[in-house]
Amino acid sequence: MTCMVTRVRREWSSDGSHRHIEGVCTTANDHYTRRDVVDSIAQGNLWITSAGGSTAVIKPITYCPTLACHSTPYITTSPDHTAANNLEALPDC
């Protein structure tokens, strides 16, 4: 199964220092938490972003990439030819 992500839901970190991704919203307007996405990827499903006419594969990482933030699990995309499809750059749900 392939899930297309077009928006993200953000929340404040536990220390209030930054906002990070809490979950994602798909083209079907369904919301999934980071844990939902990571578990789905582990089951063999493909999650991708779509923005600016291009896509990027979502992959799990252990922690939020912000220094000293230990929110886990976390999700990200790899940098490519455009920032538009980066998970962190997507608009809010």
N, CA, C and O atoms as a DFTB+ gen file, in Angstrom:
372 C
 N C O
     1  1       0.847      -1.182       0.000
     2  2       0.000       0.000       0.000
     3  2       0.892       1.245       0.000
     4  3       1.911       1.293       0.689
     5  1       0.495       2.234      -0.774
     6  2       1.199       3.513      -0.799
     7  2       0.289       4.589      -0.223
     8  3      -0.869       4.715      -0.622
     9  1       0.817       5.357       0.713
    10  2       0.070       6.448       1.340
    11  2       0.705       7.774       0.940
    12  3       1.912       7.961       1.094
    13  1      -0.102       8.686       0.429
    14  2       0.364       9.982      -0.040
    15  2       0.084      11.046       1.023
    16  3      -1.066      11.279       1.395
    17  1       1.140      11.680       1.500
    18  2       1.057      12.708       2.541
    19  2       1.195      14.086       1.905
    20  3       2.119      14.334       1.130
    21  1       0.267      14.980       2.242
    22  2       0.317      16.335       1.681
    23  2       0.418      17.421       2.749
    24  3       0.708      18.576       2.438
    25  1       0.177      17.048       4.016
    26  2       0.216      18.025       5.107
    27  2       0.711      17.346       6.382
    28  3       0.712      16.119       6.480
    29  1       1.128      18.145       7.348
    30  2       1.593      17.608       8.627
    31  2       0.899      18.322       9.784
    32  3       0.474      19.471       9.662
    33  1       0.795      17.627      10.890
    34  2       0.277      18.232      12.125
    35  2       1.466      18.398      13.065
    36  3       2.220      17.455      13.306
    37  1       1.620      19.605      13.587
    38  2       2.748      19.899      14.470
    39  2       2.276      20.076      15.906
    40  3       1.125      20.433      16.156
    41  1       3.181      19.820      16.842
    42  2       2.908      20.026      18.261
    43  2       4.149      20.631      18.891
    44  3       5.244      20.543      18.336
    45  1       3.971      21.249      20.057
    46  2       5.115      21.779      20.789
    47  2       5.872      20.631      21.438
    48  3       5.271      19.674      21.926
    49  1       7.181      20.733      21.437
    50  2       8.008      19.739      22.119
    51  2       7.722      19.792      23.616
    52  3       7.152      20.768      24.104
    53  1       8.110      18.762      24.338
    54  2       7.806      18.708      25.776
    55  2       8.449      19.844      26.549
    56  3       7.924      20.260      27.582
    57  1       9.586      20.359      26.065
    58  2      10.232      21.483      26.768
    59  2       9.796      22.844      26.215
    60  3      10.242      23.881      26.707
    61  1       8.930      22.848      25.199
    62  2       8.411      24.085      24.635
    63  2       9.385      24.859      23.774
    64  3       9.143      26.023      23.457
    65  1      10.484      24.227      23.391
    66  2      11.513      24.950      22.634
    67  2      11.256      24.987      21.127
    68  3      11.801      25.846      20.433
    69  1      10.451      24.088      20.623
    70  2      10.201      24.053      19.180
    71  2       8.932      23.253      18.890
    72  3       8.414      22.528      19.740
    73  1       8.460      23.412      17.667
    74  2       7.328      22.612      17.189
    75  2       7.886      21.525      16.289
    76  3       8.729      21.780      15.429
    77  1       7.408      20.327      16.496
    78  2       7.834      19.243      15.622
    79  2       6.621      18.463      15.112
    80  3       5.493      18.711      15.539
    81  1       6.855      17.542      14.219
    82  2       5.773      16.797      13.590
    83  2       5.158      15.827      14.587
    84  3       5.856      15.007      15.185
    85  1       3.847      15.927      14.760
    86  2       3.081      14.987      15.588
    87  2       2.535      13.868      14.727
    88  3       2.439      12.720      15.161
    89  1       2.175      14.221      13.489
    90  2       1.593      13.245      12.575
    91  2       1.441      13.841      11.196
    92  3       1.888      14.956      10.930
    93  1       0.804      13.083      10.323
    94  2       0.641      13.512       8.933
    95  2      -0.815      13.387       8.507
    96  3      -1.601      12.671       9.127
    97  1      -1.156      14.096       7.442
    98  2      -2.485      14.002       6.845
    99  2      -2.320      13.600       5.388
   100  3      -1.440      14.100       4.687
   101  1      -3.169      12.701       4.948
   102  2      -3.072      12.162       3.590
   103  2      -3.997      12.900       2.629
   104  3      -4.764      13.779       3.021
   105  1      -3.901      12.518       1.365
   106  2      -4.775      13.108       0.353
   107  2      -6.239      12.787       0.637
   108  3      -7.130      13.491       0.162
   109  1      -6.495      11.729       1.407
   110  2      -7.866      11.366       1.786
   111  2      -8.328      12.105       3.045
   112  3      -9.404      11.825       3.575
   113  1      -7.510      13.049       3.519
   114  2      -7.794      13.826       4.730
   115  2      -7.799      12.992       6.005
   116  3      -8.423      13.373       6.995
   117  1      -7.109      11.858       5.984
   118  2      -6.967      11.029       7.183
   119  2      -5.706      11.452       7.934
   120  3      -4.701      11.814       7.322
   121  1      -5.769      11.404       9.268
   122  2      -4.626      11.756      10.110
   123  2      -3.986      10.490      10.662
   124  3      -4.678       9.566      11.091
   125  1      -2.653      10.458      10.646
   126  2      -1.890       9.350      11.211
   127  2      -0.770       9.919      12.067
   128  3      -0.099      10.868      11.664
   129  1      -0.567       9.349      13.237
   130  2       0.530       9.795      14.103
   131  2       1.861       9.303      13.548
   132  3       1.906       8.455      12.657
   133  1       2.941       9.850      14.092
   134  2       4.275       9.362      13.701
   135  2       4.365       7.859      13.929
   136  3       4.865       7.130      13.073
   137  1       3.886       7.394      15.074
   138  2       3.927       5.962      15.403
   139  2       3.153       5.148      14.369
   140  3       3.618       4.091      13.944
   141  1       1.971       5.631      13.958
   142  2       1.189       4.940      12.937
   143  2       2.000       4.771      11.655
   144  3       2.023       3.693      11.061
   145  1       2.665       5.845      11.238
   146  2       3.442       5.823      10.001
   147  2       4.622       4.863      10.130
   148  3       4.858       4.053       9.234
   149  1       5.358       4.946      11.225
   150  2       6.518       4.064      11.429
   151  2       6.082       2.600      11.450
   152  3       6.724       1.753      10.828
   153  1       5.006       2.301      12.157
   154  2       4.514       0.918      12.212
   155  2       4.078       0.433      10.832
   156  3       4.324      -0.719      10.474
   157  1       3.440       1.293      10.066
   158  2       2.994       0.943       8.727
   159  2       4.187       0.680       7.797
   160  3       4.165      -0.263       7.006
   161  1       5.217       1.513       7.896
   162  2       6.428       1.308       7.099
   163  2       7.068      -0.032       7.461
   164  3       7.528      -0.757       6.579
   165  1       7.098      -0.365       8.754
   166  2       7.672      -1.635       9.209
   167  2       6.894      -2.833       8.649
   168  3       7.444      -3.923       8.499
   169  1       5.612      -2.618       8.344
   170  2       4.783      -3.680       7.766
   171  2       4.924      -3.746       6.245
   172  3       4.263      -4.554       5.593
   173  1       5.789      -2.893       5.678
   174  2       6.057      -2.948       4.248
   175  2       5.322      -1.933       3.400
   176  3       5.418      -1.972       2.173
   177  1       4.588      -1.024       4.025
   178  2       3.881       0.003       3.264
   179  2       4.809       1.159       2.920
   180  3       5.793       1.405       3.617
   181  1       4.491       1.860       1.848
   182  2       5.276       3.000       1.383
   183  2       4.520       4.284       1.701
   184  3       3.344       4.422       1.363
   185  1       5.199       5.217       2.347
   186  2       4.644       6.532       2.661
   187  2       5.470       7.562       1.914
   188  3       6.697       7.575       2.013
   189  1       4.794       8.428       1.164
   190  2       5.505       9.454       0.406
   191  2       4.827      10.806       0.589
   192  3       3.630      10.888       0.863
   193  1       5.618      11.860       0.431
   194  2       5.079      13.209       0.426
   195  2       4.805      13.609      -1.012
   196  3       5.390      13.053      -1.941
   197  1       3.932      14.555      -1.188
   198  2       3.655      15.096      -2.509
   199  2       3.457      16.598      -2.375
   200  3       2.551      17.061      -1.682
   201  1       4.320      17.352      -3.051
   202  2       4.214      18.809      -3.031
   203  2       5.070      19.376      -4.160
   204  3       6.112      18.819      -4.504
   205  1       4.628      20.463      -4.714
   206  2       5.411      21.131      -5.746
   207  2       5.680      20.276      -6.969
   208  3       6.667      20.489      -7.673
   209  1       4.810      19.311      -7.227
   210  2       4.964      18.463      -8.402
   211  2       5.981      17.343      -8.239
   212  3       6.323      16.682      -9.220
   213  1       6.466      17.117      -7.041
   214  2       7.422      16.027      -6.831
   215  2       7.087      15.278      -5.544
   216  3       6.280      15.732      -4.732
   217  1       7.714      14.139      -5.382
   218  2       7.471      13.298      -4.221
   219  2       8.771      12.975      -3.511
   220  3       9.856      13.113      -4.075
   221  1       8.645      12.538      -2.249
   222  2       9.796      12.080      -1.474
   223  2       9.337      10.950      -0.567
   224  3       8.209      10.958      -0.074
   225  1      10.202       9.992      -0.352
   226  2       9.880       8.847       0.503
   227  2      10.063       9.233       1.969
   228  3      11.079       9.818       2.345
   229  1       9.075       8.901       2.786
   230  2       9.154       9.127       4.233
   231  2       9.863       7.932       4.852
   232  3       9.576       6.783       4.517
   233  1      10.784       8.213       5.753
   234  2      11.506       7.133       6.424
   235  2      11.527       7.390       7.928
   236  3      11.508       8.539       8.370
   237  1      11.565       6.321       8.702
   238  2      11.622       6.482      10.156
   239  2      13.039       6.809      10.624
   240  3      14.022       6.343      10.049
   241  1      13.121       7.616      11.673
   242  2      14.380       7.843      12.375
   243  2      14.074       7.717      13.866
   244  3      12.914       7.777      14.273
   245  1      15.101       7.545      14.663
   246  2      14.883       7.272      16.073
   247  2      14.280       8.446      16.822
   248  3      13.291       8.285      17.537
   249  1      14.872       9.635      16.664
   250  2      14.440      10.807      17.435
   251  2      14.197      12.009      16.544
   252  3      14.676      12.064      15.411
   253  1      13.454      12.966      17.062
   254  2      13.313      14.273      16.430
   255  2      14.719      14.807      16.154
   256  3      15.591      14.679      17.014
   257  1      14.968      15.399      14.985
   258  2      16.311      15.865      14.660
   259  2      16.777      17.120      15.408
   260  3      17.942      17.504      15.307
   261  1      15.878      17.754      16.152
   262  2      16.278      18.931      16.921
   263  2      17.143      18.498      18.101
   264  3      16.783      17.586      18.845
   265  1      18.271      19.153      18.260
   266  2      19.211      18.820      19.325
   267  2      18.499      18.742      20.676
   268  3      17.719      19.630      21.020
   269  1      18.761      17.711      21.420
   270  2      18.243      17.469      22.774
   271  2      16.756      17.129      22.817
   272  3      16.189      17.043      23.906
   273  1      16.115      16.937      21.682
   274  2      14.720      16.505      21.665
   275  2      14.706      14.987      21.517
   276  3      15.313      14.439      20.598
   277  1      14.025      14.330      22.408
   278  2      14.018      12.873      22.397
   279  2      12.660      12.282      22.048
   280  3      12.344      11.161      22.448
   281  1      11.853      13.041      21.298
   282  2      10.570      12.505      20.848
   283  2      10.828      11.362      19.885
   284  3      11.584      11.493      18.923
   285  1      10.188      10.247      20.163
   286  2      10.427       9.050      19.377
   287  2       9.137       8.270      19.212
   288  3       8.290       8.323      20.104
   289  1       8.943       7.551      18.120
   290  2       9.767       7.569      16.928
   291  2       9.524       8.859      16.155
   292  3       8.604       9.617      16.464
   293  1      10.350       9.100      15.156
   294  2      10.201      10.296      14.348
   295  2      10.262       9.897      12.884
   296  3      10.713       8.802      12.550
   297  1       9.808      10.785      12.015
   298  2       9.812      10.513      10.572
   299  2      10.432      11.690       9.844
   300  3      10.385      12.826      10.317
   301  1      11.014      11.407       8.690
   302  2      11.673      12.446       7.905
   303  2      11.684      12.052       6.434
   304  3      11.278      10.949       6.070
   305  1      12.150      12.959       5.607
   306  2      12.424      12.683       4.197
   307  2      13.867      13.069       3.934
   308  3      14.443      13.883       4.656
   309  1      14.443      12.487       2.904
   310  2      15.822      12.831       2.541
   311  2      15.833      14.047       1.631
   312  3      14.970      14.177       0.762
   313  1      16.805      14.947       1.820
   314  2      16.910      16.111       0.933
   315  2      17.103      15.661      -0.528
   316  3      17.818      14.698      -0.804
   317  1      16.464      16.364      -1.432
   318  2      16.637      16.084      -2.853
   319  2      16.671      17.394      -3.631
   320  3      17.066      18.421      -3.079
   321  1      16.274      17.384      -4.880
   322  2      16.382      18.555      -5.756
   323  2      15.437      19.705      -5.382
   324  3      15.591      20.815      -5.892
   325  1      14.472      19.456      -4.508
   326  2      13.540      20.507      -4.106
   327  2      13.197      20.377      -2.626
   328  3      13.094      19.269      -2.100
   329  1      13.025      21.495      -1.970
   330  2      12.632      21.481      -0.558
   331  2      11.112      21.363      -0.407
   332  3      10.621      21.070       0.683
   333  1      10.369      21.585      -1.487
   334  2       8.906      21.604      -1.411
   335  2       8.325      20.294      -0.900
   336  3       7.299      20.297      -0.220
   337  1       8.967      19.175      -1.220
   338  2       8.417      17.870      -0.830
   339  2       8.983      17.366       0.499
   340  3       8.657      16.259       0.926
   341  1       9.824      18.161       1.156
   342  2      10.356      17.764       2.456
   343  2       9.232      17.732       3.475
   344  3       8.374      18.614       3.493
   345  1       9.239      16.730       4.309
   346  2       8.178      16.572       5.306
   347  2       8.041      17.816       6.182
   348  3       6.926      18.257       6.457
   349  1       9.146      18.374       6.614
   350  2       9.119      19.555       7.480
   351  2       8.582      20.795       6.761
   352  3       8.165      21.751       7.415
   353  1       8.585      20.793       5.432
   354  2       8.147      21.965       4.668
   355  2       6.672      21.926       4.289
   356  3       6.140      22.910       3.774
   357  1       6.006      20.803       4.539
   358  2       4.596      20.685       4.148
   359  2       3.726      21.598       5.024
   360  3       4.069      21.889       6.170
   361  1       2.598      22.040       4.462
   362  2       1.699      22.896       5.260
   363  2       1.014      22.097       6.368
   364  3       1.035      20.866       6.367
   365  1       0.419      22.807       7.297
   366  2      -0.272      22.177       8.419
   367  2      -1.597      21.547       7.972
   368  3      -2.241      21.999       7.026
   369  1      -1.971      20.497       8.686
   370  2      -3.269      19.833       8.464
   371  2      -4.378      20.775       8.893
   372  3      -5.555      20.428       8.796
